[in-house]
Amino acid sequence: FPSHDTDSVVGSTMVDIDGDNRTIEHHFEQLRDNNTGTLLQLPNNVELLLLDGLCESPCIADEGWDYAPVSAIYRHKTTKRLFKITTSSGKQVTVTEDHSVMVVDEFDKLVERKPTELKPGDRVIEQKM
């Protein structure tokens, strides 16, 4: 398991797990407190909650949104730069500099971009909650 910083979102980021839309921090604590999965304490104060598909979260599929198993949730401090992204609908997410953001490009193709590569007007993919 990586002991370095992983691609991350801040704890207040809203995430849908098993149809329950709450902060990623809330999900981590609730799943941990309910003994769902296996909690590992890694070096550098990293906590890794292994879920091995015990719950599901929305993902992008060929025909739109689908659900996929969640393998794990990391909780850790990061030293990376943070970027707040605001979509045209007003939704916001704060991610680390190396986190992938899915956008629809000028050819209507779904592509991955880093926050440093985003420009005003980019069509960022967001889940309707």
N, CA, C and O atoms as a GROMACS GRO file, in nm:
protein
  516
    1PHE      N    1   0.085  -0.118   0.000
    1PHE     CA    2   0.000   0.000   0.000
    1PHE      C    3   0.088   0.123   0.000
    1PHE      O    4   0.194   0.124   0.063
    2PRO      N    5   0.046   0.228  -0.069
    2PRO     CA    6   0.130   0.347  -0.073
    2PRO      C    7   0.139   0.411   0.066
    2PRO      O    8   0.038   0.425   0.135
    3SER      N    9   0.258   0.450   0.105
    3SER     CA   10   0.274   0.523   0.231
    3SER      C   11   0.296   0.670   0.203
    3SER      O   12   0.319   0.749   0.294
    4HIS      N   13   0.288   0.708   0.077
    4HIS     CA   14   0.302   0.848   0.038
    4HIS      C   15   0.164   0.908   0.014
    4HIS      O   16   0.062   0.839   0.024
    5ASP      N   17   0.162   1.035  -0.017
    5ASP     CA   18   0.034   1.100  -0.046
    5ASP      C   19  -0.030   1.037  -0.169
    5ASP      O   20   0.036   1.016  -0.270
    6THR      N   21  -0.158   1.007  -0.159
    6THR     CA   22  -0.233   0.957  -0.273
    6THR      C   23  -0.316   1.072  -0.329
    6THR      O   24  -0.325   1.178  -0.267
    7ASP      N   25  -0.377   1.052  -0.446
    7ASP     CA   26  -0.470   1.151  -0.499
    7ASP      C   27  -0.582   1.164  -0.400
    7ASP      O   28  -0.635   1.063  -0.353
    8SER      N   29  -0.620   1.286  -0.365
    8SER     CA   30  -0.710   1.303  -0.252
    8SER      C   31  -0.815   1.411  -0.275
    8SER      O   32  -0.800   1.500  -0.359
    9VAL      N   33  -0.921   1.397  -0.196
    9VAL     CA   34  -1.021   1.502  -0.180
    9VAL      C   35  -1.023   1.537  -0.032
    9VAL      O   36  -0.980   1.457   0.051
   10VAL      N   37  -1.073   1.656   0.003
   10VAL     CA   38  -1.081   1.694   0.143
   10VAL      C   39  -1.195   1.620   0.211
   10VAL      O   40  -1.287   1.572   0.145
   11GLY      N   41  -1.189   1.609   0.343
   11GLY     CA   42  -1.286   1.533   0.421
   11GLY      C   43  -1.429   1.579   0.407
   11GLY      O   44  -1.522   1.501   0.428
   12SER      N   45  -1.450   1.706   0.372
   12SER     CA   46  -1.586   1.759   0.359
   12SER      C   47  -1.648   1.730   0.222
   12SER      O   48  -1.760   1.774   0.196
   13THR      N   49  -1.578   1.659   0.136
   13THR     CA   50  -1.629   1.627   0.003
   13THR      C   51  -1.748   1.531   0.013
   13THR      O   52  -1.740   1.428   0.080
   14MET      N   53  -1.857   1.567  -0.053
   14MET     CA   54  -1.976   1.484  -0.055
   14MET      C   55  -1.954   1.365  -0.148
   14MET      O   56  -1.912   1.382  -0.263
   15VAL      N   57  -1.984   1.245  -0.097
   15VAL     CA   58  -1.964   1.122  -0.174
   15VAL      C   59  -2.086   1.032  -0.151
   15VAL      O   60  -2.137   1.019  -0.040
   16ASP      N   61  -2.131   0.970  -0.259
   16ASP     CA   62  -2.242   0.876  -0.252
   16ASP      C   63  -2.184   0.736  -0.233
   16ASP      O   64  -2.113   0.685  -0.319
   17ILE      N   65  -2.215   0.674  -0.119
   17ILE     CA   66  -2.181   0.534  -0.097
   17ILE      C   67  -2.310   0.462  -0.060
   17ILE      O   68  -2.378   0.498   0.036
   18ASP      N   69  -2.341   0.361  -0.138
   18ASP     CA   70  -2.465   0.284  -0.119
   18ASP      C   71  -2.589   0.373  -0.114
   18ASP      O   72  -2.680   0.349  -0.035
   19GLY      N   73  -2.591   0.476  -0.198
   19GLY     CA   74  -2.706   0.565  -0.206
   19GLY      C   75  -2.715   0.667  -0.094
   19GLY      O   76  -2.813   0.741  -0.086
   20ASP      N   77  -2.615   0.673  -0.008
   20ASP     CA   78  -2.613   0.767   0.105
   20ASP      C   79  -2.511   0.876   0.073
   20ASP      O   80  -2.391   0.851   0.071
   21ASN      N   81  -2.561   0.998   0.049
   21ASN     CA   82  -2.476   1.109   0.008
   21ASN      C   83  -2.433   1.190   0.131
   21ASN      O   84  -2.510   1.271   0.184
   22ARG      N   85  -2.311   1.167   0.175
   22ARG     CA   86  -2.255   1.236   0.293
   22ARG      C   87  -2.109   1.266   0.266
   22ARG      O   88  -2.056   1.232   0.160
   23THR      N   89  -2.044   1.332   0.363
   23THR     CA   90  -1.902   1.362   0.344
   23THR      C   91  -1.820   1.233   0.347
   23THR      O   92  -1.859   1.135   0.411
   24ILE      N   93  -1.707   1.236   0.278
   24ILE     CA   94  -1.619   1.120   0.278
   24ILE      C   95  -1.571   1.090   0.421
   24ILE      O   96  -1.552   0.974   0.457
   25GLU      N   97  -1.552   1.195   0.500
   25GLU     CA   98  -1.512   1.176   0.641
   25GLU      C   99  -1.620   1.102   0.719
   25GLU      O  100  -1.590   1.011   0.796
   26HIS      N  101  -1.746   1.141   0.699
   26HIS     CA  102  -1.857   1.072   0.766
   26HIS      C  103  -1.860   0.924   0.728
   26HIS      O  104  -1.873   0.837   0.814
   27HIS      N  105  -1.849   0.896   0.597
   27HIS     CA  106  -1.850   0.757   0.552
   27HIS      C  107  -1.736   0.678   0.616
   27HIS      O  108  -1.757   0.566   0.663
   28PHE      N  109  -1.616   0.737   0.617
   28PHE     CA  110  -1.501   0.667   0.676
   28PHE      C  111  -1.529   0.632   0.822
   28PHE      O  112  -1.512   0.518   0.863
   29GLU      N  113  -1.573   0.732   0.898
   29GLU     CA  114  -1.597   0.709   1.041
   29GLU      C  115  -1.710   0.610   1.065
   29GLU      O  116  -1.699   0.524   1.153
   30GLN      N  117  -1.819   0.620   0.989
   30GLN     CA  118  -1.932   0.530   1.007
   30GLN      C  119  -1.895   0.386   0.971
   30GLN      O  120  -1.928   0.293   1.045
   31LEU      N  121  -1.826   0.368   0.860
   31LEU     CA  122  -1.785   0.234   0.820
   31LEU      C  123  -1.685   0.176   0.920
   31LEU      O  124  -1.693   0.058   0.955
   32ARG      N  125  -1.592   0.259   0.966
   32ARG     CA  126  -1.495   0.214   1.067
   32ARG      C  127  -1.565   0.176   1.197
   32ARG      O  128  -1.539   0.070   1.253
   33ASP      N  129  -1.654   0.264   1.245
   33ASP     CA  130  -1.722   0.240   1.372
   33ASP      C  131  -1.815   0.119   1.368
   33ASP      O  132  -1.840   0.056   1.470
   34ASN      N  133  -1.866   0.086   1.248
   34ASN     CA  134  -1.953  -0.031   1.232
   34ASN      C  135  -1.873  -0.158   1.201
   34ASN      O  136  -1.930  -0.262   1.170
   35ASN      N  137  -1.741  -0.146   1.210
   35ASN     CA  138  -1.653  -0.260   1.180
   35ASN      C  139  -1.676  -0.317   1.041
   35ASN      O  140  -1.667  -0.438   1.020
   36THR      N  141  -1.704  -0.229   0.946
   36THR     CA  142  -1.717  -0.269   0.807
   36THR      C  143  -1.579  -0.266   0.745
   36THR      O  144  -1.514  -0.161   0.743
   37GLY      N  145  -1.533  -0.377   0.695
   37GLY     CA  146  -1.401  -0.382   0.635
   37GLY      C  147  -1.292  -0.400   0.739
   37GLY      O  148  -1.319  -0.436   0.854
   38THR      N  149  -1.169  -0.376   0.697
   38THR     CA  150  -1.051  -0.393   0.782
   38THR      C  151  -0.975  -0.262   0.789
   38THR      O  152  -0.937  -0.207   0.686
   39LEU      N  153  -0.951  -0.212   0.910
   39LEU     CA  154  -0.878  -0.088   0.928
   39LEU      C  155  -0.730  -0.118   0.949
   39LEU      O  156  -0.692  -0.195   1.038
   40LEU      N  157  -0.646  -0.056   0.866
   40LEU     CA  158  -0.501  -0.069   0.879
   40LEU      C  159  -0.442   0.065   0.917
   40LEU      O  160  -0.479   0.168   0.861
   41GLN      N  161  -0.350   0.065   1.012
   41GLN     CA  162  -0.274   0.185   1.048
   41GLN      C  163  -0.141   0.178   0.975
   41GLN      O  164  -0.060   0.090   1.002
   42LEU      N  165  -0.119   0.269   0.882
   42LEU     CA  166   0.002   0.270   0.801
   42LEU      C  167   0.098   0.376   0.852
   42LEU      O  168   0.059   0.461   0.933
   43PRO      N  169   0.223   0.374   0.806
   43PRO     CA  170   0.318   0.478   0.847
   43PRO      C  171   0.268   0.618   0.812
   43PRO      O  172   0.181   0.634   0.726
   44ASN      N  173   0.322   0.717   0.879
   44ASN     CA  174   0.290   0.859   0.856
   44ASN      C  175   0.146   0.892   0.888
   44ASN      O  176   0.086   0.978   0.823
   45ASN      N  177   0.087   0.826   0.988
   45ASN     CA  178  -0.049   0.852   1.033
   45ASN      C  179  -0.154   0.832   0.924
   45ASN      O  180  -0.256   0.902   0.922
   46VAL      N  181  -0.130   0.739   0.834
   46VAL     CA  182  -0.226   0.707   0.729
   46VAL      C  183  -0.315   0.594   0.779
   46VAL      O  184  -0.266   0.492   0.828
   47GLU      N  185  -0.446   0.613   0.765
   47GLU     CA  186  -0.542   0.507   0.797
   47GLU      C  187  -0.600   0.456   0.666
   47GLU      O  188  -0.639   0.536   0.580
   48LEU      N  189  -0.606   0.326   0.652
   48LEU     CA  190  -0.660   0.264   0.532
   48LEU      C  191  -0.772   0.170   0.573
   48LEU      O  192  -0.749   0.073   0.646
   49LEU      N  193  -0.892   0.199   0.526
   49LEU     CA  194  -1.007   0.114   0.554
   49LEU      C  195  -1.031   0.029   0.429
   49LEU      O  196  -1.083   0.078   0.329
   50LEU      N  197  -0.994  -0.099   0.438
   50LEU     CA  198  -1.014  -0.192   0.327
   50LEU      C  199  -1.159  -0.238   0.326
   50LEU      O  200  -1.208  -0.292   0.424
   51LEU      N  201  -1.227  -0.216   0.215
   51LEU     CA  202  -1.369  -0.249   0.206
   51LEU      C  203  -1.397  -0.367   0.114
   51LEU      O  204  -1.501  -0.431   0.126
   52ASP      N  205  -1.306  -0.395   0.024
   52ASP     CA  206  -1.316  -0.512  -0.064
   52ASP      C  207  -1.456  -0.531  -0.124
   52ASP      O  208  -1.508  -0.642  -0.126
   53GLY      N  209  -1.515  -0.421  -0.171
   53GLY     CA  210  -1.643  -0.431  -0.239
   53GLY      C  211  -1.764  -0.447  -0.149
   53GLY      O  212  -1.872  -0.484  -0.196
   54LEU      N  213  -1.749  -0.420  -0.018
   54LEU     CA  214  -1.863  -0.432   0.074
   54LEU      C  215  -1.966  -0.322   0.054
   54LEU      O  216  -2.077  -0.331   0.106
   55CYS      N  217  -1.929  -0.218  -0.021
   55CYS     CA  218  -2.023  -0.110  -0.052
   55CYS      C  219  -1.993  -0.061  -0.194
   55CYS      O  220  -1.892  -0.098  -0.253
   56GLU      N  221  -2.082   0.022  -0.248
   56GLU     CA  222  -2.068   0.069  -0.385
   56GLU      C  223  -2.082   0.220  -0.392
   56GLU      O  224  -2.145   0.285  -0.308
   57SER      N  225  -2.019   0.275  -0.497
   57SER     CA  226  -2.025   0.418  -0.521
   57SER      C  227  -2.043   0.441  -0.671
   57SER      O  228  -1.999   0.359  -0.752
   58PRO      N  229  -2.106   0.552  -0.709
   58PRO     CA  230  -2.126   0.579  -0.852
   58PRO      C  231  -1.993   0.595  -0.925
   58PRO      O  232  -1.895   0.645  -0.870
   59CYS      N  233  -1.992   0.552  -1.050
   59CYS     CA  234  -1.876   0.570  -1.136
   59CYS      C  235  -1.926   0.595  -1.278
   59CYS      O  236  -2.042   0.570  -1.310
   60ILE      N  237  -1.838   0.643  -1.362
   60ILE     CA  238  -1.873   0.668  -1.501
   60ILE      C  239  -1.859   0.537  -1.577
   60ILE      O  240  -1.756   0.470  -1.570
   61ALA      N  241  -1.964   0.501  -1.652
   61ALA     CA  242  -1.963   0.380  -1.733
   61ALA      C  243  -1.991   0.418  -1.878
   61ALA      O  244  -2.017   0.534  -1.909
   62ASP      N  245  -1.986   0.319  -1.966
   62ASP     CA  246  -2.008   0.344  -2.108
   62ASP      C  247  -2.142   0.412  -2.136
   62ASP      O  248  -2.150   0.498  -2.223
   63GLU      N  249  -2.244   0.375  -2.063
   63GLU     CA  250  -2.379   0.427  -2.087
   63GLU      C  251  -2.421   0.531  -1.983
   63GLU      O  252  -2.540   0.547  -1.958
   64GLY      N  253  -2.327   0.601  -1.923
   64GLY     CA  254  -2.359   0.700  -1.820
   64GLY      C  255  -2.308   0.656  -1.685
   64GLY      O  256  -2.200   0.598  -1.675
   65TRP      N  257  -2.385   0.682  -1.581
   65TRP     CA  258  -2.344   0.647  -1.446
   65TRP      C  259  -2.382   0.504  -1.412
   65TRP      O  260  -2.486   0.455  -1.454
   66ASP      N  261  -2.297   0.439  -1.336
   66ASP     CA  262  -2.321   0.304  -1.288
   66ASP      C  263  -2.268   0.298  -1.145
   66ASP      O  264  -2.215   0.398  -1.096
   67TYR      N  265  -2.280   0.186  -1.079
   67TYR     CA  266  -2.222   0.168  -0.945
   67TYR      C  267  -2.109   0.066  -0.953
   67TYR      O  268  -2.118  -0.031  -1.028
   68ALA      N  269  -2.005   0.090  -0.877
   68ALA     CA  270  -1.890  -0.001  -0.872
   68ALA      C  271  -1.851  -0.024  -0.727
   68ALA      O  272  -1.874   0.061  -0.642
   69PRO      N  273  -1.793  -0.140  -0.699
   69PRO     CA  274  -1.750  -0.169  -0.561
   69PRO      C  275  -1.640  -0.072  -0.516
   69PRO      O  276  -1.554  -0.033  -0.595
   70VAL      N  277  -1.645  -0.034  -0.390
   70VAL     CA  278  -1.541   0.048  -0.328
   70VAL      C  279  -1.438  -0.046  -0.267
   70VAL      O  280  -1.474  -0.132  -0.185
   71SER      N  281  -1.313  -0.032  -0.305
   71SER     CA  282  -1.211  -0.123  -0.253
   71SER      C  283  -1.152  -0.072  -0.121
   71SER      O  284  -1.119  -0.152  -0.033
   72ALA      N  285  -1.137   0.061  -0.108
   72ALA     CA  286  -1.075   0.114   0.015
   72ALA      C  287  -1.096   0.264   0.023
   72ALA      O  288  -1.123   0.330  -0.077
   73ILE      N  289  -1.084   0.318   0.145
   73ILE     CA  290  -1.083   0.462   0.169
   73ILE      C  291  -0.960   0.493   0.253
   73ILE      O  292  -0.939   0.433   0.359
   74TYR      N  293  -0.879   0.586   0.207
   74TYR     CA  294  -0.763   0.634   0.282
   74TYR      C  295  -0.802   0.758   0.360
   74TYR      O  296  -0.883   0.838   0.314
   75ARG      N  297  -0.745   0.774   0.478
   75ARG     CA  298  -0.756   0.901   0.551
   75ARG      C  299  -0.614   0.940   0.590
   75ARG      O  300  -0.544   0.865   0.657
   76HIS      N  301  -0.575   1.059   0.548
   76HIS     CA  302  -0.437   1.103   0.572
   76HIS      C  303  -0.426   1.254   0.555
   76HIS      O  304  -0.512   1.318   0.495
   77LYS      N  305  -0.320   1.307   0.609
   77LYS     CA  306  -0.286   1.448   0.586
   77LYS      C  307  -0.207   1.454   0.456
   77LYS      O  308  -0.142   1.356   0.418
   78THR      N  309  -0.213   1.566   0.390
   78THR     CA  310  -0.138   1.581   0.266
   78THR      C  311  -0.058   1.711   0.268
   78THR      O  312  -0.096   1.808   0.332
   79THR      N  313   0.053   1.709   0.197
   79THR     CA  314   0.135   1.828   0.183
   79THR      C  315   0.121   1.887   0.043
   79THR      O  316   0.186   1.986   0.009
   80LYS      N  317   0.036   1.825  -0.038
   80LYS     CA  318   0.019   1.871  -0.175
   80LYS      C  319  -0.067   1.996  -0.182
   80LYS      O  320  -0.145   2.026  -0.091
   81ARG      N  321  -0.052   2.069  -0.292
   81ARG     CA  322  -0.137   2.185  -0.314
   81ARG      C  323  -0.280   2.139  -0.335
   81ARG      O  324  -0.305   2.035  -0.395
   82LEU      N  325  -0.374   2.218  -0.284
   82LEU     CA  326  -0.517   2.189  -0.299
   82LEU      C  327  -0.579   2.285  -0.399
   82LEU      O  328  -0.542   2.402  -0.404
   83PHE      N  329  -0.673   2.236  -0.476
   83PHE     CA  330  -0.745   2.316  -0.575
   83PHE      C  331  -0.894   2.301  -0.553
   83PHE      O  332  -0.945   2.189  -0.546
   84LYS      N  333  -0.964   2.414  -0.542
   84LYS     CA  334  -1.110   2.412  -0.531
   84LYS      C  335  -1.167   2.430  -0.671
   84LYS      O  336  -1.139   2.529  -0.739
   85ILE      N  337  -1.247   2.333  -0.713
   85ILE     CA  338  -1.310   2.335  -0.845
   85ILE      C  339  -1.457   2.363  -0.825
   85ILE      O  340  -1.524   2.298  -0.745
   86THR      N  341  -1.509   2.462  -0.899
   86THR     CA  342  -1.651   2.496  -0.894
   86THR      C  343  -1.710   2.470  -1.031
   86THR      O  344  -1.662   2.522  -1.131
   87THR      N  345  -1.816   2.389  -1.036
   87THR     CA  346  -1.881   2.357  -1.163
   87THR      C  347  -1.981   2.467  -1.199
   87THR      O  348  -2.009   2.555  -1.118
   88SER      N  349  -2.033   2.460  -1.321
   88SER     CA  350  -2.130   2.561  -1.365
   88SER      C  351  -2.258   2.556  -1.283
   88SER      O  352  -2.330   2.656  -1.276
   89SER      N  353  -2.287   2.442  -1.220
   89SER     CA  354  -2.408   2.431  -1.136
   89SER      C  355  -2.382   2.482  -0.994
   89SER      O  356  -2.474   2.487  -0.912
   90GLY      N  357  -2.256   2.520  -0.965
   90GLY     CA  358  -2.224   2.572  -0.833
   90GLY      C  359  -2.167   2.469  -0.737
   90GLY      O  360  -2.127   2.504  -0.626
   91LYS      N  361  -2.162   2.341  -0.777
   91LYS     CA  362  -2.103   2.239  -0.690
   91LYS      C  363  -1.952   2.262  -0.681
   91LYS      O  364  -1.889   2.306  -0.777
   92GLN      N  365  -1.898   2.232  -0.563
   92GLN     CA  366  -1.754   2.250  -0.542
   92GLN      C  367  -1.692   2.123  -0.489
   92GLN      O  368  -1.754   2.048  -0.415
   93VAL      N  369  -1.568   2.101  -0.528
   93VAL     CA  370  -1.488   1.992  -0.472
   93VAL      C  371  -1.345   2.044  -0.461
   93VAL      O  372  -1.298   2.118  -0.547
   94THR      N  373  -1.277   2.006  -0.354
   94THR     CA  374  -1.137   2.043  -0.335
   94THR      C  375  -1.054   1.916  -0.346
   94THR      O  376  -1.077   1.819  -0.275
   95VAL      N  377  -0.957   1.919  -0.438
   95VAL     CA  378  -0.875   1.801  -0.466
   95VAL      C  379  -0.728   1.838  -0.462
   95VAL      O  380  -0.690   1.955  -0.471
   96THR      N  381  -0.643   1.734  -0.449
   96THR     CA  382  -0.500   1.757  -0.456
   96THR      C  383  -0.459   1.781  -0.601
   96THR      O  384  -0.533   1.751  -0.695
   97GLU      N  385  -0.339   1.837  -0.616
   97GLU     CA  386  -0.290   1.878  -0.747
   97GLU      C  387  -0.279   1.764  -0.848
   97GLU      O  388  -0.279   1.789  -0.968
   98ASP      N  389  -0.269   1.639  -0.801
   98ASP     CA  390  -0.253   1.527  -0.893
   98ASP      C  391  -0.380   1.444  -0.910
   98ASP      O  392  -0.376   1.339  -0.974
   99HIS      N  393  -0.491   1.489  -0.852
   99HIS     CA  394  -0.617   1.416  -0.863
   99HIS      C  395  -0.674   1.435  -1.004
   99HIS      O  396  -0.670   1.545  -1.059
  100SER      N  397  -0.726   1.328  -1.061
  100SER     CA  398  -0.786   1.337  -1.194
  100SER      C  399  -0.926   1.396  -1.185
  100SER      O  400  -1.002   1.367  -1.093
  101VAL      N  401  -0.959   1.478  -1.284
  101VAL     CA  402  -1.092   1.536  -1.298
  101VAL      C  403  -1.139   1.500  -1.438
  101VAL      O  404  -1.066   1.519  -1.535
  102MET      N  405  -1.260   1.447  -1.449
  102MET     CA  406  -1.312   1.406  -1.578
  102MET      C  407  -1.386   1.523  -1.644
  102MET      O  408  -1.473   1.586  -1.582
  103VAL      N  409  -1.351   1.552  -1.769
  103VAL     CA  410  -1.417   1.659  -1.844
  103VAL      C  411  -1.456   1.606  -1.981
  103VAL      O  412  -1.400   1.508  -2.030
  104VAL      N  413  -1.552   1.673  -2.042
  104VAL     CA  414  -1.589   1.646  -2.180
  104VAL      C  415  -1.514   1.747  -2.266
  104VAL      O  416  -1.530   1.868  -2.249
  105ASP      N  417  -1.430   1.696  -2.358
  105ASP     CA  418  -1.348   1.788  -2.438
  105ASP      C  419  -1.426   1.846  -2.556
  105ASP      O  420  -1.546   1.822  -2.570
  106GLU      N  421  -1.356   1.922  -2.639
  106GLU     CA  422  -1.419   1.990  -2.752
  106GLU      C  423  -1.471   1.893  -2.858
  106GLU      O  424  -1.546   1.932  -2.947
  107PHE      N  425  -1.431   1.765  -2.850
  107PHE     CA  426  -1.478   1.663  -2.944
  107PHE      C  427  -1.584   1.573  -2.879
  107PHE      O  428  -1.616   1.466  -2.932
  108ASP      N  429  -1.638   1.618  -2.764
  108ASP     CA  430  -1.737   1.543  -2.687
  108ASP      C  431  -1.685   1.408  -2.638
  108ASP      O  432  -1.761   1.312  -2.624
  109LYS      N  433  -1.556   1.401  -2.614
  109LYS     CA  434  -1.493   1.281  -2.559
  109LYS      C  435  -1.464   1.304  -2.411
  109LYS      O  436  -1.429   1.414  -2.370
  110LEU      N  437  -1.480   1.200  -2.332
  110LEU     CA  438  -1.451   1.205  -2.190
  110LEU      C  439  -1.300   1.190  -2.172
  110LEU      O  440  -1.242   1.090  -2.214
  111VAL      N  441  -1.238   1.290  -2.108
  111VAL     CA  442  -1.093   1.288  -2.088
  111VAL      C  443  -1.059   1.323  -1.944
  111VAL      O  444  -1.137   1.387  -1.873
  112GLU      N  445  -0.942   1.280  -1.904
  112GLU     CA  446  -0.891   1.304  -1.769
  112GLU      C  447  -0.804   1.429  -1.771
  112GLU      O  448  -0.720   1.446  -1.859
  113ARG      N  449  -0.822   1.517  -1.674
  113ARG     CA  450  -0.736   1.633  -1.660
  113ARG      C  451  -0.698   1.650  -1.515
  113ARG      O  452  -0.773   1.611  -1.426
  114LYS      N  453  -0.584   1.707  -1.490
  114LYS     CA  454  -0.541   1.744  -1.356
  114LYS      C  455  -0.595   1.884  -1.328
  114LYS      O  456  -0.620   1.960  -1.422
  115PRO      N  457  -0.614   1.920  -1.202
  115PRO     CA  458  -0.668   2.053  -1.171
  115PRO      C  459  -0.587   2.167  -1.232
  115PRO      O  460  -0.642   2.271  -1.269
  116THR      N  461  -0.456   2.148  -1.244
  116THR     CA  462  -0.370   2.252  -1.302
  116THR      C  463  -0.395   2.270  -1.451
  116THR      O  464  -0.356   2.371  -1.509
  117GLU      N  465  -0.460   2.172  -1.515
  117GLU     CA  466  -0.487   2.177  -1.659
  117GLU      C  467  -0.626   2.230  -1.692
  117GLU      O  468  -0.657   2.253  -1.809
  118LEU      N  469  -0.711   2.250  -1.590
  118LEU     CA  470  -0.847   2.298  -1.614
  118LEU      C  471  -0.847   2.445  -1.653
  118LEU      O  472  -0.765   2.524  -1.607
  119LYS      N  473  -0.943   2.479  -1.739
  119LYS     CA  474  -0.961   2.617  -1.782
  119LYS      C  475  -1.106   2.656  -1.759
  119LYS      O  476  -1.194   2.570  -1.759
  120PRO      N  477  -1.132   2.786  -1.738
  120PRO     CA  478  -1.272   2.829  -1.727
  120PRO      C  479  -1.350   2.784  -1.850
  120PRO      O  480  -1.303   2.797  -1.963
  121GLY      N  481  -1.468   2.730  -1.827
  121GLY     CA  482  -1.551   2.682  -1.938
  121GLY      C  483  -1.536   2.534  -1.964
  121GLY      O  484  -1.618   2.478  -2.038
  122ASP      N  485  -1.434   2.467  -1.906
  122ASP     CA  486  -1.424   2.321  -1.923
  122ASP      C  487  -1.551   2.256  -1.868
  122ASP      O  488  -1.603   2.299  -1.765
  123ARG      N  489  -1.598   2.155  -1.936
  123ARG     CA  490  -1.720   2.084  -1.894
  123ARG      C  491  -1.682   1.969  -1.800
  123ARG      O  492  -1.656   1.857  -1.843
  124VAL      N  493  -1.680   2.000  -1.672
  124VAL     CA  494  -1.643   1.902  -1.569
  124VAL      C  495  -1.762   1.810  -1.545
  124VAL      O  496  -1.875   1.857  -1.531
  125ILE      N  497  -1.735   1.680  -1.540
  125ILE     CA  498  -1.839   1.580  -1.513
  125ILE      C  499  -1.872   1.584  -1.366
  125ILE      O  500  -1.783   1.586  -1.281
  126GLU      N  501  -2.001   1.586  -1.336
  126GLU     CA  502  -2.045   1.580  -1.196
  126GLU      C  503  -2.166   1.489  -1.187
  126GLU      O  504  -2.247   1.480  -1.278
  127GLN      N  505  -2.175   1.423  -1.074
  127GLN     CA  506  -2.289   1.336  -1.051
  127GLN      C  507  -2.405   1.419  -0.999
  127GLN      O  508  -2.387   1.506  -0.913
  128LYS      N  509  -2.523   1.395  -1.050
  128LYS     CA  510  -2.641   1.461  -0.997
  128LYS      C  511  -2.681   1.390  -0.869
  128LYS      O  512  -2.702   1.269  -0.869
  129MET      N  513  -2.690   1.464  -0.761
  129MET     CA  514  -2.722   1.405  -0.630
  129MET      C  515  -2.864   1.439  -0.593
  129MET      O  516  -2.911   1.399  -0.487
   0.00000   0.00000   0.00000
